[in-house]
């Protein structure tokens, strides 16, 4: 049985983070068949956080590399501005010749070319946000709660007033978990947004 532990993510974890993101991007299941370019989901929902906000990027490691991650930013509005300056230009260049051939390609390319904004009122109350994904061996083992608790300690120490996350409408099975760790529903546009006051 591996001796799992939480540690800060490093640049050496980026390939694993891309892989975990892909393997969980279909509402927690493997999305390899949904993307023609395996890094598309990681470009959007995972790796830029480790690059731009390394203090808020954590992995669960069993000795053979990352098996799950939590990535976050304490200031969503500032992070989105940094993405536009420091992340999206290189990604857009990398996918410039990519032709959509699989079901989720078009949406991912659209999100890269035209990232979605968030409600300023929500960000005023819940400025931080996170993404969390665990490979099946770690699911239902308490590691999601431990990762969120690790992040919450960091954010409280920095005086961040609130934290939010998005849940796709097709992944409502995780709502109970988020409620148990302290989140509550705060908005429901296309996705379900849940927030936690810190």
DOFI-553695 format. One line per 3 residues: number of its first residue (from 1); their letters; for each residue x, y, z of N, C-alpha, C. Coordinates in nm, 4 decimals, padded with zeros to 6 digits. Layout:
NUM	a	X,Y,Z,X,Y,Z,X,Y,Z ~ ...
***
This chain:
1	xxx	00.0850,-00.1195,00.0000,00.0000,00.0000,00.0000,00.0887,00.1247,00.0000 ~ 00.0741,00.2121,-00.0987,00.1577,00.3319,-00.1026,00.1338,00.4204,00.0197 ~ 00.2367,00.4886,00.0621,00.2271,00.5820,00.1736,00.2053,00.7215,00.1148
4	xxx	00.0789,00.7576,00.0934,00.0463,00.8837,00.0271,00.0713,01.0023,00.1196 ~ 00.1090,01.1138,00.0590,00.1298,01.2377,00.1343,00.0995,01.3559,00.0438 ~ 00.0564,01.4654,00.1044,00.0316,01.5909,00.0321,00.1588,01.6742,00.0355
7	xxx	00.1942,01.7274,-00.0788,00.3080,01.8196,-00.0873,00.2766,01.9262,-00.1916 ~ 00.3559,02.0320,-00.1926,00.3378,02.1341,-00.2959,00.3779,02.0774,-00.4318 ~ 00.3025,02.1131,-00.5330,00.3361,02.0720,-00.6685,00.4590,02.1484,-00.7162
10	xxx	00.5368,02.0843,-00.8022,00.6578,02.1446,-00.8590,00.6492,02.1398,-01.0111 ~ 00.7400,02.2086,-01.0800,00.7407,02.1983,-01.2266,00.7550,02.0546,-01.2756 ~ 00.8193,01.9687,-01.1989,00.8358,01.8286,-01.2398,00.7031,01.7527,-01.2374
13	xxx	00.6011,01.8080,-01.1729,00.4693,01.7432,-01.1665,00.3788,01.7802,-01.2839 ~ 00.4226,01.8694,-01.3707,00.3293,01.9223,-01.4709,00.2770,01.8159,-01.5653 ~ 00.3617,01.7248,-01.6103,00.3115,01.6190,-01.6987,00.2064,01.5347,-01.6283
16	xxx	00.2298,01.5043,-01.5012,00.1317,01.4267,-01.4252,00.0020,01.5045,-01.4074 ~ 00.0114,01.6346,-01.3855,-00.1098,01.7163,-01.3690,-00.1892,01.7192,-01.4985 ~ -00.1209,01.7361,-01.6121,-00.1912,01.7266,-01.7409,-00.2644,01.5929,-01.7522
19	xxx	-00.1961,01.4848,-01.7168,-00.2527,01.3500,-01.7302,-00.3714,01.3296,-01.6373 ~ -00.3582,01.3713,-01.5112,-00.4677,01.3563,-01.4155,-00.5887,01.4374,-01.4609 ~ -00.5637,01.5576,-01.5099,-00.6736,01.6419,-01.5566,-00.7487,01.5722,-01.6704
22	xxx	-00.6761,01.5166,-01.7667,-00.7395,01.4455,-01.8780,-00.8166,01.3236,-01.8285 ~ -00.7563,01.2488,-01.7362,-00.8162,01.1226,-01.6902,-00.9367,01.1435,-01.5984 ~ -00.9662,01.2703,-01.5626,-01.0803,01.2994,-01.4758,-01.1733,01.4041,-01.5356
25	xxx	-01.1493,01.4456,-01.6595,-01.2199,01.5601,-01.7178,-01.3588,01.5287,-01.7701 ~ -01.4014,01.4033,-01.7626,-01.5376,01.3674,-01.8020,-01.6183,01.3445,-01.6745 ~ -01.6461,01.4544,-01.6022,-01.7200,01.4473,-01.4754,-01.6577,01.3462,-01.3797
28	xxx	-01.5246,01.3473,-01.3714,-01.4523,01.2592,-01.2812,-01.4006,01.1331,-01.3460 ~ -01.4405,01.1076,-01.4700,-01.3967,00.9884,-01.5420,-01.2993,01.0249,-01.6539 ~ -01.2414,00.9242,-01.7148,-01.1416,00.9428,-01.8208,-01.2038,01.0116,-01.9417
31	xxx	-01.1432,01.1224,-01.9839,-01.1927,01.1987,-02.0991,-01.1006,01.1865,-02.2195 ~ -01.0133,01.0854,-02.2206,-00.9174,01.0725,-02.3313,-00.9858,01.0677,-02.4669 ~ -01.1048,01.0062,-02.4719,-01.1763,00.9929,-02.5987,-01.2455,01.1220,-02.6419
34	xxx	-01.2472,01.2226,-02.5553,-01.3198,01.3467,-02.5838,-01.2316,01.4578,-02.6390 ~ -01.0998,01.4397,-02.6327,-01.0064,01.5443,-02.6754,-00.9044,01.4860,-02.7718 ~ -00.8851,01.5520,-02.8856,-00.7847,01.5044,-02.9809,-00.6436,01.5419,-02.9370
37	xxx	-00.6321,01.6449,-02.8540,-00.5017,01.6868,-02.8012,-00.5066,01.6706,-02.6500 ~ -00.4304,01.5773,-02.5926,-00.4466,01.5417,-02.4517,-00.4273,01.6561,-02.3527 ~ -00.3561,01.7603,-02.3920,-00.3289,01.8678,-02.2962,-00.4390,01.9736,-02.2899
40	xxx	-00.5400,01.9640,-02.3751,-00.6415,02.0691,-02.3785,-00.7065,02.0947,-02.2423 ~ -00.7569,01.9934,-02.1715,-00.8179,02.0265,-02.0422,-00.7178,02.0831,-01.9421 ~ -00.5961,02.0310,-01.9407,-00.4949,02.0812,-01.8480,-00.4551,02.2250,-01.8741
43	xxx	-00.4581,02.2656,-02.0013,-00.4297,02.4060,-02.0353,-00.5254,02.5002,-01.9629 ~ -00.6500,02.4559,-01.9464,-00.7553,02.5430,-01.8948,-00.7714,02.5312,-01.7438 ~ -00.7782,02.4084,-01.6938,-00.8237,02.3857,-01.5570,-00.7169,02.3375,-01.4600
46	xxx	-00.5902,02.3329,-01.4998,-00.4941,02.2742,-01.4067,-00.3559,02.3388,-01.4093 ~ -00.2820,02.3203,-01.5166,-00.1389,02.3533,-01.5163,-00.1087,02.5020,-01.4983 ~ -00.1870,02.5951,-01.5538,-00.1495,02.7359,-01.5329,-00.1462,02.7768,-01.3867
49	xxx	-00.2213,02.7088,-01.3034,-00.2199,02.7405,-01.1611,-00.0852,02.7035,-01.0994 ~ -00.0340,02.5870,-01.1352,00.0978,02.5489,-01.0832,00.2055,02.6445,-01.1338 ~ 00.1909,02.6904,-01.2568,00.2896,02.7813,-01.3157,00.2823,02.9196,-01.2515
52	xxx	00.1610,02.9744,-01.2399,00.1450,03.1133,-01.1977,00.1169,03.1293,-01.0484 ~ 00.0636,03.0263,-00.9832,00.0307,03.0328,-00.8399,00.0887,02.9108,-00.7673 ~ 00.2189,02.8906,-00.7722,00.2772,02.7681,-00.7156,00.2540,02.7516,-00.5659
55	xxx	00.2308,02.8610,-00.4928,00.2058,02.8496,-00.3490,00.0712,02.7856,-00.3181 ~ -00.0154,02.7770,-00.4193,-00.1508,02.7241,-00.3994,-00.1756,02.6020,-00.4879 ~ -00.0714,02.5280,-00.5169,-00.0813,02.4063,-00.5984,-00.0249,02.2898,-00.5182
58	xxx	-00.1071,02.1879,-00.4986,-00.0694,02.0734,-00.4152,-00.0985,01.9435,-00.4888 ~ -00.0195,01.8416,-00.4600,-00.0441,01.7080,-00.5145,-00.0442,01.6067,-00.4016 ~ -00.1113,01.4936,-00.4278,-00.1017,01.3765,-00.3415,-00.0075,01.2798,-00.4118
61	xxx	00.0997,01.2430,-00.3443,00.2060,01.1608,-00.4020,00.2216,01.0338,-00.3191 ~ 00.2234,00.9199,-00.3876,00.2435,00.7931,-00.3195,00.3834,00.7388,-00.3350 ~ 00.4760,00.8240,-00.3783,00.6138,00.7817,-00.3954,00.6531,00.7615,-00.5402
64	xxx	00.5535,00.7455,-00.6266,00.5804,00.7269,-00.7694,00.5269,00.8430,-00.8514 ~ 00.5026,00.9560,-00.7857,00.4531,01.0730,-00.8561,00.3113,01.1068,-00.8154 ~ 00.2625,01.2188,-00.8688,00.1305,01.2704,-00.8322,00.0192,01.1772,-00.8788
67	xxx	-00.0790,01.1578,-00.7891,-00.1992,01.0793,-00.8195,-00.3255,01.1652,-00.8095 ~ -00.3084,01.2859,-00.7633,-00.4193,01.3791,-00.7518,-00.3628,01.5171,-00.7268 ~ -00.4446,01.6192,-00.7489,-00.3976,01.7560,-00.7276,-00.5113,01.8464,-00.6835
70	xxx	-00.4737,01.9546,-00.6212,-00.5591,02.0702,-00.5988,-00.4785,02.1914,-00.6408 ~ -00.5362,02.2727,-00.7286,-00.4724,02.3969,-00.7719,-00.5702,02.5109,-00.7473 ~ -00.5170,02.6288,-00.7154,-00.6043,02.7390,-00.6775,-00.5349,02.8720,-00.6988
73	xxx	-00.6141,02.9764,-00.6881,-00.5622,03.1124,-00.6845,-00.6368,03.1883,-00.5759 ~ -00.5685,03.2736,-00.5003,-00.6386,03.3516,-00.3984,-00.7152,03.4700,-00.4563 ~ -00.6860,03.5084,-00.5804,-00.7465,03.6276,-00.6416,-00.7818,03.5958,-00.7868
76	xxx	-00.9054,03.5556,-00.8087,-00.9477,03.5101,-00.9421,-00.9347,03.6194,-01.0466 ~ -00.9752,03.7406,-01.0149,-00.9705,03.8494,-01.1149,-00.8264,03.8770,-01.1563 ~ -00.7352,03.8854,-01.0595,-00.5944,03.9100,-01.0925,-00.5352,03.7926,-01.1694
79	xxx	-00.5757,03.6711,-01.1333,-00.5262,03.5516,-01.2026,-00.5695,03.5525,-01.3485 ~ -00.6942,03.5867,-01.3754,-00.7414,03.5911,-01.5140,-00.6619,03.6932,-01.5958 ~ -00.6276,03.8051,-01.5339,-00.5465,03.9052,-01.6040,-00.4072,03.8495,-01.6334
82	xxx	-00.3496,03.7771,-01.5383,-00.2170,03.7177,-01.5610,-00.2221,03.6109,-01.6702 ~ -00.3291,03.5313,-01.6705,-00.3431,03.4315,-01.7769,-00.3363,03.4989,-01.9134 ~ -00.4041,03.6089,-01.9278,-00.4082,03.6762,-02.0578,-00.2702,03.7258,-02.0982
85	xxx	-00.1914,03.7672,-02.0001,-00.0574,03.8189,-02.0298,00.0456,03.7070,-02.0427 ~ 00.0380,03.6062,-01.9544,00.1508,03.5152,-01.9365,00.1247,03.3705,-01.9770 ~ -00.0002,03.3311,-01.9965,-00.0295,03.1907,-02.0243,-00.0952,03.1696,-02.1597
88	xxx	-00.2061,03.2398,-02.1835,-00.2814,03.2140,-02.3066,-00.2035,03.2394,-02.4349 ~ -00.1166,03.3408,-02.4436,-00.0469,03.3602,-02.5720,00.0304,03.2362,-02.6167 ~ 00.1045,03.1722,-02.5269,00.1795,03.0530,-02.5642,00.0901,02.9353,-02.5974
91	xxx	-00.0178,02.9188,-02.5206,-00.1113,02.8090,-02.5470,-00.1794,02.8284,-02.6816 ~ -00.2217,02.9512,-02.7082,-00.2887,02.9781,-02.8372,-00.1961,02.9497,-02.9544 ~ -00.0688,02.9809,-02.9363,00.0271,02.9497,-03.0423,00.0423,02.7986,-03.0585
94	xxx	00.0437,02.7259,-02.9466,00.0604,02.5807,-02.9526,-00.0553,02.5114,-03.0239 ~ -00.1764,02.5650,-03.0091,-00.2933,02.4982,-03.0692,-00.3388,02.5643,-03.1986 ~ -00.2575,02.6529,-03.2530,-00.3024,02.7325,-03.3667,-00.3472,02.6478,-03.4855
97	xxx	-00.2861,02.5312,-03.5064,-00.3235,02.4467,-03.6204,-00.4137,02.3301,-03.5809 ~ -00.4608,02.3297,-03.4566,-00.5441,02.2184,-03.4098,-00.6840,02.2273,-03.4693 ~ -00.7266,02.1216,-03.5341,-00.8598,02.1141,-03.5928,-00.9476,02.0269,-03.5030
100	xxx	-01.0640,02.0765,-03.4619,-01.1510,01.9971,-03.3748,-01.1983,01.8697,-03.4445 ~ -01.1713,01.7555,-03.3824,-01.2146,01.6277,-03.4386,-01.2852,01.5404,-03.3349 ~ -01.2794,01.5797,-03.2077,-01.3437,01.5008,-03.1026,-01.4449,01.5875,-03.0270
103	xxx	-01.5352,01.5260,-02.9503,-01.6516,01.5983,-02.8973,-01.6224,01.7249,-02.8178 ~ -01.5157,01.7279,-02.7375,-01.4920,01.8439,-02.6509,-01.3861,01.9398,-02.7034 ~ -01.3312,01.9116,-02.8208,-01.2267,01.9985,-02.8756,-01.2762,02.1416,-02.8948
106	xxx	-01.3920,02.1558,-02.9557,-01.4392,02.2887,-02.9939,-01.4608,02.3774,-02.8711 ~ -01.5222,02.3213,-02.7670,-01.5451,02.4001,-02.6457,-01.4128,02.4392,-02.5808 ~ -01.3171,02.3455,-02.5726,-01.1883,02.3768,-02.5117,-01.1158,02.4860,-02.5889
109	xxx	-01.1158,02.4763,-02.7204,-01.0498,02.5790,-02.8017,-01.1182,02.7137,-02.7816 ~ -01.2505,02.7130,-02.7729,-01.3240,02.8387,-02.7508,-01.2864,02.9004,-02.6156 ~ -01.2756,02.8167,-02.5115,-01.2394,02.8683,-02.3788,-01.0973,02.9228,-02.3756
112	xxx	-01.0089,02.8652,-02.4553,-00.8715,02.9151,-02.4638,-00.8674,03.0478,-02.5392 ~ -00.9420,03.0551,-02.6473,-00.9423,03.1786,-02.7273,-01.0228,03.2903,-02.6607 ~ -01.1301,03.2522,-02.5906,-01.2201,03.3514,-02.5285,-01.2585,03.3042,-02.3883
115	xxx	-01.1687,03.3170,-02.2911,-01.1975,03.2687,-02.1551,-01.3228,03.3348,-02.0973 ~ -01.3972,03.2553,-02.0201,-01.5193,03.3057,-01.9587,-01.4862,03.3909,-01.8363 ~ -01.5572,03.5016,-01.8208,-01.5435,03.5838,-01.7020,-01.6361,03.5346,-01.5915
118	xxx	-01.6226,03.5917,-01.4731,-01.7081,03.5553,-01.3606,-01.7721,03.6801,-01.3034 ~ -01.8837,03.6622,-01.2371,-01.9619,03.7700,-01.1792,-01.8784,03.8473,-01.0760 ~ -01.8591,03.9784,-01.0971,-01.7777,04.0568,-01.0022,-01.8312,04.0527,-00.8592
121	xxx	-01.9635,04.0452,-00.8428,-02.0192,04.0402,-00.7075,-01.9793,03.9105,-00.6376 ~ -01.9788,03.7998,-00.7126,-01.9363,03.6734,-00.6544,-01.7887,03.6800,-00.6158 ~ -01.7076,03.7397,-00.7034,-01.5643,03.7470,-00.6761,-01.5334,03.8383,-00.5582
124	xxx	-01.6174,03.9382,-00.5342,-01.5940,04.0257,-00.4187,-01.6082,03.9476,-00.2884 ~ -01.7047,03.8558,-00.2842,-01.7276,03.7781,-00.1624,-01.6412,03.6524,-00.1561 ~ -01.6138,03.5948,-00.2733,-01.5406,03.4676,-00.2811,-01.4281,03.4813,-00.3845
127	xxx	-01.3243,03.5590,-00.3546,-01.2241,03.5902,-00.4569,-01.1357,03.4726,-00.4984 ~ -01.1161,03.3760,-00.4111,-01.0316,03.2606,-00.4442,-01.1149,03.1532,-00.5144 ~ -01.0487,03.0716,-00.5975,-01.1173,02.9535,-00.6511,-01.0183,02.8392,-00.6669
130	xxx	-01.0736,02.7182,-00.6792,-00.9901,02.5986,-00.6874,-01.0402,02.5030,-00.7937 ~ -00.9501,02.4123,-00.8327,-00.9820,02.2927,-00.9117,-00.9160,02.1748,-00.8413 ~ -00.9879,02.0645,-00.8314,-00.9350,01.9474,-00.7624,-00.9718,01.8224,-00.8410
133	xxx	-00.8760,01.7316,-00.8566,-00.9021,01.6051,-00.9249,-00.8133,01.4967,-00.8661 ~ -00.8707,01.3789,-00.8506,-00.8006,01.2631,-00.7951,-00.8226,01.1435,-00.8864 ~ -00.7171,01.0675,-00.9123,-00.7322,00.9439,-00.9878,-00.8100,00.8422,-00.9032
136	xxx	-00.8743,00.7432,-00.9661,-00.9620,00.6501,-00.8935,-00.9032,00.5885,-00.7668 ~ -00.7743,00.5487,-00.7618,-00.7252,00.4883,-00.6378,-00.7340,00.5808,-00.5154 ~ -00.7415,00.7135,-00.5390,-00.7480,00.8083,-00.4278,-00.8894,00.8560,-00.3990
139	xxx	-00.9822,00.8291,-00.4895,-01.1185,00.8774,-00.4702,-01.1846,00.8047,-00.3539 ~ -01.2620,00.8777,-00.2770,-01.3339,00.8248,-00.1597,-01.2392,00.7786,-00.0490 ~ -01.1174,00.8308,-00.0503,-01.0226,00.7920,00.0537,-00.9893,00.9038,00.1510
142	xxx	-01.0642,01.0137,00.1444,-01.0404,01.1268,00.2338,-00.9405,01.2277,00.1829 ~ -00.8806,01.2019,00.0659,-00.7757,01.2917,00.0170,-00.8317,01.4226,-00.0373 ~ -00.9522,01.4198,-00.0909,-01.0139,01.5444,-00.1359,-01.0334,01.6400,-00.0197
145	xxx	-01.0865,01.5886,00.0906,-01.1057,01.6714,00.2099,-00.9709,01.7239,00.2608 ~ -00.8699,01.6378,00.2653,-00.7390,01.6804,00.3165,-00.6771,01.7891,00.2279 ~ -00.6923,01.7761,00.0965,-00.6401,01.8794,00.0066,-00.7117,02.0124,00.0292
148	xxx	-00.8442,02.0082,00.0404,-00.9200,02.1322,00.0616,-00.8837,02.1943,00.1957 ~ -00.8689,02.1132,00.2993,-00.8286,02.1664,00.4298,-00.6903,02.2310,00.4230 ~ -00.5995,02.1710,00.3466,-00.4656,02.2285,00.3281,-00.4752,02.3659,00.2635
151	xxx	-00.5558,02.3774,00.1587,-00.5722,02.5062,00.0908,-00.6380,02.6082,00.1822 ~ -00.7431,02.5685,00.2507,-00.8160,02.6628,00.3367,-00.7225,02.7217,00.4424 ~ -00.6365,02.6407,00.5004,-00.5394,02.6936,00.5982,-00.4522,02.8010,00.5339
154	xxx	-00.4040,02.7752,00.4135,-00.3178,02.8724,00.3440,-00.3934,03.0027,00.3166 ~ -00.5174,02.9906,00.2688,-00.5947,03.1100,00.2333,-00.6309,03.1906,00.3574 ~ -00.6672,03.1214,00.4651,-00.6998,03.1943,00.5893,-00.5779,03.2678,00.6425
157	xxx	-00.4623,03.2054,00.6311,-00.3395,03.2705,00.6785,-00.3095,03.3969,00.6002 ~ -00.3564,03.4022,00.4750,-00.3345,03.5203,00.3901,-00.4494,03.6197,00.4005 ~ -00.5513,03.5891,00.4804,-00.6631,03.6817,00.4979,-00.7618,03.6829,00.3829
160	xxx	-00.7661,03.5779,00.3028,-00.8610,03.5702,00.1902,-01.0006,03.5440,00.2469 ~ -01.1027,03.6242,00.2085,-01.2334,03.6138,00.2738,-01.3223,03.5003,00.2258 ~ -01.3010,03.4504,00.1053,-01.3910,03.3472,00.0553,-01.3311,03.2715,-00.0607
163	xxx	-01.3844,03.1511,-00.0825,-01.3338,03.0566,-00.1824,-01.4523,02.9994,-00.2587 ~ -01.4390,02.9852,-00.3910,-01.5467,02.9230,-00.4679,-01.4914,02.8186,-00.5629 ~ -01.5812,02.7393,-00.6164,-01.5472,02.6411,-00.7191,-01.6693,02.6218,-00.8072
166	xxx	-01.6448,02.5676,-00.9259,-01.7542,02.5390,-01.0181,-01.7734,02.3893,-01.0326 ~ -01.8988,02.3482,-01.0452,-01.9346,02.2082,-01.0680,-02.0187,02.2028,-01.1945 ~ -01.9783,02.1202,-01.2904,-02.0560,02.1117,-01.4131,-02.1918,02.0511,-01.3827
169	xxx	-02.2917,02.0898,-01.4612,-02.4280,02.0420,-01.4386,-02.4369,01.8898,-01.4481 ~ -02.3420,01.8275,-01.5186,-02.3439,01.6826,-01.5331,-02.2717,01.6080,-01.4213 ~ -02.2225,01.6800,-01.3214,-02.1416,01.6170,-01.2166,-02.1995,01.6435,-01.0781
172	xxx	-02.3327,01.6413,-01.0688,-02.3980,01.6774,-00.9427,-02.3717,01.5764,-00.8306 ~ -02.3169,01.4590,-00.8647,-02.2878,01.3589,-00.7611,-02.1849,01.4086,-00.6604 ~ -02.1050,01.5113,-00.6968,-02.0032,01.5610,-00.6031,-02.0544,01.6728,-00.5137
175	xxx	-02.1785,01.7183,-00.5362,-02.2285,01.8309,-00.4567,-02.2313,01.7970,-00.3075 ~ -02.2715,01.6745,-00.2735,-02.2769,01.6349,-00.1329,-02.1409,01.6419,-00.0668 ~ -02.0375,01.5993,-00.1397,-01.9020,01.6064,-00.0840,-01.8647,01.7502,-00.0530
178	xxx	-01.8882,01.8407,-00.1486,-01.8499,01.9799,-00.1252,-01.9298,02.0409,-00.0100 ~ -02.0558,02.0040,00.0018,-02.1349,02.0543,00.1146,-02.0775,02.0039,00.2470 ~ -02.0347,01.8792,00.2506,-01.9808,01.8232,00.3749,-01.8504,01.8901,00.4172
181	xxx	-01.7726,01.9415,00.3195,-01.6460,02.0072,00.3573,-01.6628,02.1578,00.3780 ~ -01.7878,02.2083,00.3649,-01.8125,02.3470,00.4022,-01.8593,02.4417,00.2938 ~ -01.8768,02.3939,00.1710,-01.9259,02.4799,00.0638,-02.0780,02.4808,00.0622
184	xxx	-02.1350,02.5892,00.0059,-02.2786,02.5932,-00.0199,-02.3007,02.6536,-00.1580 ~ -02.4131,02.6205,-00.2188,-02.4412,02.6736,-00.3522,-02.4631,02.8240,-00.3441 ~ -02.3966,02.8979,-00.4358,-02.4100,03.0437,-00.4355,-02.4607,03.0976,-00.5682
187	xxx	-02.4536,03.0194,-00.6750,-02.5015,03.0655,-00.8062,-02.5177,02.9439,-00.8962 ~ -02.6066,02.9585,-00.9966,-02.6271,02.8490,-01.0898,-02.6559,02.9089,-01.2278 ~ -02.5497,02.9623,-01.2952,-02.5711,03.0049,-01.4341,-02.5678,02.8804,-01.5235
190	xxx	-02.4620,02.8556,-01.5980,-02.4503,02.7310,-01.6748,-02.3977,02.6205,-01.5842 ~ -02.2941,02.6530,-01.5062,-02.2414,02.5597,-01.4077,-02.2982,02.5949,-01.2701 ~ -02.2778,02.5074,-01.1738,-02.3172,02.5317,-01.0360,-02.1952,02.5871,-00.9623
193	xxx	-02.2081,02.7048,-00.9020,-02.0988,02.7600,-00.8245,-02.1271,02.7413,-00.6766 ~ -02.0245,02.6947,-00.6051,-02.0349,02.6753,-00.4610,-01.9282,02.7590,-00.3931 ~ -01.9604,02.8139,-00.2769,-01.8677,02.9019,-00.2086,-01.8521,02.8669,-00.0622
196	xxx	-01.7422,02.9119,-00.0050,-01.7116,02.8925,00.1374,-01.6559,03.0232,00.1905 ~ -01.7206,03.0783,00.2928,-01.6645,03.1950,00.3599,-01.5505,03.1505,00.4507 ~ -01.4395,03.2215,00.4459,-01.3210,03.1824,00.5238,-01.3035,03.2708,00.6472
***
